[in-house]
């Protein structure tokens, strides 16, 4: 037996209720945007938002995005490529009318263990300066800003990779004594949070110290890294059939990413996408070029 009689609703009241429900999401979104701006402004009063590279102050009413590590519009425009047609295999820029889904003139003769490369931009004077600065100690803010810029411009490609896990390209333990964290680790942390995918920096390791890739000719870079990376045996079952987003800062010949991807393939990973800040072509300054 019903204790309360349900109240009848007239057609006019039903229409009004539906209209109210339809407008609620818009009102909620507007309220959240307003709150975001007020929170950003409140934090900006204590610590004015600045570009992580040039240090220029930003509008405090830009919301929480300006409070987090970021590049100002001028710096972001300077590093963003004007034409975003890229080789899906190696990430190199190609002409607007070239179908580079299966490779380009830069990678057509190479055999890689990774499937695709996603990059922020070309390695030129502006982006190279940022990559060099991000390698310095206590430069996590700039590295995080570069990762957020990569997400802003390439969110679709990063999501389409359908990664199950994000893994940074590791350094030898002796190199970690000099500076921690390295740029790839900071980049991987940001991307894993944006994708809401697990970060696994402990799965892939570098077992031996190698010569700097920048000090070697391209023909010796692959042999320099042969067998340097490996996946710990106890993680093979975890990675079997998984899709991995492998993160590094710069890709030039692809030797470093290929050696790391090969170790992942040996653990039966099904797909490897490489995310980098810069894609370099040809000879680049030794201080920045990793391989």
ABEGO torsion letter per residue (X at the ends): XBABBBBBBBAAAAAAAAAAAAAAAAAAAAAAAAAAAAAAAAAAAABBBBBAAAGBBBBAAAEAAAABBBBBAAAAAAABBABABBBAAAGBBBBAABBAAAEBAAAAABBBABABBBBABBBBAAAAAAAAAAABBGAAAAAAAAAAAAAAAAAAAAAAAGBABBBBBBBBAAAAAABOBBAAAAAAAAAAAAAGBBBBAAABBBABBBBBAAABBAAAAAAAABGABBBBAAAAAAABGBBBBBBBABBBAGAAAAAAAAAAAAAGBABBBBBBABBBBEBBBAAABAX
